[in-house]
Amino acid sequence: MLKSKVQADNRYTRYVDHPQVLGEVWGSFEAFDHDGWRTAIDFVARESSKYGFQGDIYQLYAEKQIKEWHSTIKAGRFQRSDSLGFYNLDGASLLYQLPEQGLSFSIYGGRPTRQEDVRSVSGDWLYGVDMLSQQQLNWRNNILPIDLWLLRFGFQQFHDDHTSTRLTLANTISGEFKNDFLHAYELSFTSTLETESGVFEQVFMNFMLDITEGSRISINYSLYEPKGFFPTFKEKFYSQYYQGRQDLLGLNFDQQLTDTFSYHVGGKRAARKSEHDIGYGFDMGVKSNYFRDLVVTADFDMLEFGKSSTYNMYFSSQYSIGANSLLNLNLAYSWDTSPLYGKNRGAGTELKFRYKLYSDIFLDLAGSYIVNSRLNNEYLVGLQATWYFDNFQAKVSH
């Protein structure tokens, strides 16, 4: 796959009134044979008005699958994502699987390097071990049946100016009820502990209860910090998005009323910076695909933190113009109040258009503009061409 993009935006220069213009080429290539060998390279080359020329290799590795040993060996530069962020690892990994027992073991090590625009780390070295168990239990119980059980344990040690150790534990159970008033459930938990400080770097818990196939109640809790520096267009109009560490507790109800219409409603509690900085809010929304080629969603959410508050409305539509083209239109409006900058009103528009030029070549045109009453305005416009080499067919319509 090869991507070429030209883009203009003010993400980096929003408060100095100097727009940035950039052109870049992304490449992703894979080659493999029937003997288990695979090689891959991902790279980017960029020229921008702010930083000049930049280039980097994100992945360059060779991989060998040894079927008789149920193992896969990888060496070179490859990407990883965990509580440290999304980063490149110059090193090697070994994956050993016992498919009949539902077990797998992974060992990795090397030197981590930071990836641009992502909160991650660079260090001297790190190594770790991951163990995964996936068991089909089919344990029938009238109160809590368990069909599937997943368990993962991870150990990781990172060294830079100091050494830190992280332990990760994840557990998921799910099952279907055999009665008339409940359908199915899933309960999951993931946590990462930094042992030296005794601080949990991230915690995710989620409980989903399907009353029927079309009605779901969910309770979720998360403690984390976003890894990306730049929020998406929708995240800018989403009350619970926050560039910092926070914990969130949410209660939601989703229902599919018909084959073409669904809605959701929920409440949330958010805590930031300290246990005294706590806010409450709710959200609601609808989705319709009544017309075959048109999908429409509308959402409202709000969150209040003492003297700070945010209220957001978001409208999204996706229209399949034909077999070769897809159009997305997103509209948003926000009312924000903050002790830092007072009251701000924001209105945004985002337009995306994808066109299949040939069976393996796609063109994407995207643009967004956000007008603010107290803050600087934001904009982004870009044109991208994507060429797939392996007969891959990207989705044009849904």
N, C-alpha and C positions, 0 to 999 in steps of 0.2 A: 504494500500500500504506500502511496506517495501523496502528500498533501502540500499544496502551495496556497499561501494566504497573504492578502494585503489588508491592513487594518489601520484605522485611525481612532484614537480614543484619548481621554484625559484621565485615565485611572491613576497614573503616576504623578501627573502635573495638574491635578484638579484645582489646587489652591494657588497656583502661580500663573494661571492663564497662558500656559505654553502647551499646546496640544502635541501629542506624540503620534508620529506616523511610522508604521513598521511594515516590513515585508518579511515573510519567513517561509521556509520549506521544511516540512516534517516528512521523515521517511521511516517506514516500518517494513522490514523484509524478513521473510522466513524461508528456509529451505530444509527439506527433510526427505528421508528415503524409507524403504520398507525394512531396514535393518535396525531401526530405532534411533538413528542419528537425526539431530535437529540443530540448526544454527539460526541465530536471529540477530538483527541489528536495528536499533531505533535511534534516530539522530534528529537534530534540529539545527538549522542555520538561519540567522536572523540579522537584519539590518534595520536599525531604528534611529529616529532623529534625536533621541535622548541618550542612548548608550552606544551608538555606532554598531559595529559588527560583533555578533556573538554567535558562538556555536558550541554544541555539546553532544556527546554520545550518551544516551540514556541507557541503552542496553547493547551489549555485544558479548554473546555467550555461545558456547557449544554444549549440547545436551545429549546424553546417551542413555537409552532405555535398555536395560538388561533383563529380558523377560524371564529367563530361567532363575534369576535371583530376585524377581519381583522388585527391582530397584531402578532408580533413575538418578544419574549423576549429572550435575550441571556445574560449569566453571566459566568464569569471565565476569562481566558486569551485568547485573540483573536487578530488577526492582522489587522492593519489599514494602509492605504497609503494616504497621503495628502501632503501639502506643508512642513510639518515637516519632511517628509521622510517616510520610511517604518519601522514600529515599532510595538511592542507588547503593548497591553493595558490590564492591570489587572483591570477589572471593569465590567460594564454592559451596555447594549444597548436595546432600545425599538424601533421597527419599526411599524408604523401604516399606513395602506394603504387604499385608497379609489379608487379601480380599475375602477369603473364606471365613476368617475370624472377624472381619470388619475393623481391622486395626491398621494404622500407619504411623511411621516414625520418621521425623525429619531432623537432620542436623545441618547447620549452616554456620559460616564464619567468614570474616573478611573485614575490609575497611569501608565504613559507611561514608557517603558523600551526599551533600545537600542537593535537593532539586529546587530549581527556581520557583518563586511564587508559592512555595509550600512550606509550612512550618515543619521542619524536620531537623536532623542533626548531621554534623560532620564530626568524625572522631578518628582515633588511631586504629581501633579495631573493635569488633564485637563478635560474639558467637552465641549460639543458642540451640535449644532442642525443643521440638514440638511433638506431642503425642496425641493422636486422635483415635477415638473409639466410636464406631457407629453400629448400633445393635438394633436389629428388628426383633423386638421382644414379643409383640402380640399378646401382651398380658391382659386378659379380660377381667375387669373388676367393675362391679356395679357403681362404685363411687368414683374411682379415678383409673380408668383403663390406660395402659401405656403401650402404644404400638411401636414408637420409635424413640430411642435414647441415644443422644450424642453427647460425648464428653471429650473435652480437649484440655490439655495441660501444656504450658509453655514455660521454659526457663531461658533467660537471656541475660548476658553480662556485657556491659558497654564500658569502654575505657577511652578517656580523653585526658583532661587534667586530673580527673579522679575516676574511680571505678564505681559503677552503679549496677545493681542487680534487680531484675524485674521478674515477677512471677505472674503468669496469666492462667486463669481458670475459666472455662466456659462449659455450660451444661444446658441441654435442651431436651425436654420430653414433650411428646405429643400423642394424641389418641382420639378416637372417635367413640362417642357414647352410643349405647344401644338402648335408648329410651325415646319417648315422644316429645320431651321438652328441652333437650339439649342435643347439639349435633357433634361438635368437636372442640378441641382446645389445643393450645400450645403454650408452654411455659419455658422461657429462656433466661439465662443469666450469664454475663461476661464481666470479668474484672481484671485489672492489671495493677499490681502492687509494686511500688518502688521500696525495696526492703530497707535501705539505709535510712530514709526519712520516715518510713512507715505510712506514706501517703498513697492513697489510691489515685493513680493517674487517670483512669477512666473506669466507669461502671455503667453497664447497661442491663436493665431488667425489663422484661415484657411478658405480659400475660394476655392472651387472646382467647376469648370464649365465643364460639359460634353458637348462638341460640338456634338458628336455622342456617341453611346454606346461604341465605341472603342477609342475615342479621348478625352483627358482631359487636361485642363489647371488648374494649382493650384498655389495660392499665399499663403504663410504661414509665420507667424512671431512667434518667441518664445523667451521668456526671462526666463532663468532657470539656475539651477546648477545640474549636474548629482548626483544621490543619491548613486550610487555604486562606491566603491573605485577601483575595478578592471575592466577595459574594456574588452569586448569580443575580440576574435581574429580579427573579422572584424572591430571593433571600433578602434583598433590600427592602421588600415590602412584607416581611414576615416577622412578627413581633418577637418570636423566641430565638431568632438568629442574633448572636452576640459574639463579638470578637474578643473573647476572653473565656476564662473558666467559669462554668455555671453548672448548677444541677436543676433538672427539670422533672416535674411529676405531672403526668397527664392522664385524664380519663376521657375516653372517646366512645361514641356509638356510631356505627356505620350500618346503613341498610340499603339493599338493592330492592327498590319497590317494584320495578318492572325490568324487562330486558334492556330498556333504553334509559332508565332514570334511576339515580341513586342520590343519597344525601348523607352528610355526616355532621355531628355536633359534638363538642367536647369542651372540657375545662382544663386549666393548667395552673401550676404553681412554679415559679422560677426563683432561684436564689443566686445572687451574684456577689462576688467580692467578699462578703461577710454574711454571717447568719442573720444580721439585722437588715440586709438589703434584699427584701423579699417582695415579689410581685405576684399578682393574680390576674387571670384573664380567661377568655373563652374564644372559641372559633366555631364557625359553621360554614357549610358549603353544599353546593349541588353540582351534579354532573349529568349531562344528557347527550346521548348519541341517537336521538330519534330519527334524524336524517342520516342516511347511510354513509355519506361522505363527510359529515360534519360532526365534530365532537366539541361541546361547549361546557366550560366549568365556570363557576362563580363562587368566590370565597370571601368571608369577612372574618378578621380576627383582631383581638385587642389584648393589651397587657398594660397594667398600671403598677408603677413602682413609686409609691409615695408621691413626690412632686413631679415625677416623670411618668409619661404615658405615651402609648402609641396605638393608633387605630388604623387599620389597613383594609382596603377593598381591592380584590384582584379578580380580573376577568381574563379567561384564556379560551381561545378557539383554534381548532385545527381542521383545515379543509383540504380534502384531496381534490384538486382541480381536475386531474385526469390520471391516467396510468403512470405518467412520468413526472408529476409535480405535486408538491405539498406546500401549503401555506399555513403559517402560524402567526396569529395576532394576539398579543398580550397587552392588557391595559391595567393600570394600577393607580391608586390614589391613597395618600396617607396623611394623617393628622398626628404630629409629634409635638410633645412638650418636654423640655429639658431645662434644668437649672443652668446648664452650660451655654446654650444658644437660644433659649426662649421657645417660642412657638414656631414651628415650621410646617408648611404645607408642601407636599410633593406630589407630582403627577408624572407618570411615566408611560411610555409606549415602546413596545418591542415588536419588531417585524422580522420573521424568518421565512425564507423561500428556498426550497430544495428542488432541483431539476435534474432528471436523469438524461444527460446528454447522449450517452451511449450506454450499452449494457454494463460497462465497467468504469464509466466516468460520470461523476456527479458534481454539480455546481451548487454552492450554498452562498446565499446573500443574506446578511443579517445586519440589523441596525437597531439601536435603542437610544432614547433621549429621555432624561429625567429633569424636570423643571422644579426647582425648590424656591420657596419664598425667602428663607433666611440663609440657606447654605448655597454653595456654588452648584451650578448645574452640571450634569454628567451626560456624556454621550459616548457612543461606540458604533462604528460602522466597519464592516469587513466583507470581503469576497474571498471565497475559498473554493479550490478545485481539488477533488479527490479521485485518485486513479487506483482501482483495485486490480491486482495482477493475478489473483488466484480464483477467478470466477465467483468471488464472493458477491452476493446480492444484498446491498443495503436496503432497508425498508423505506419505501417512498410513501406508502399509505397504510392505514390500519383498518 
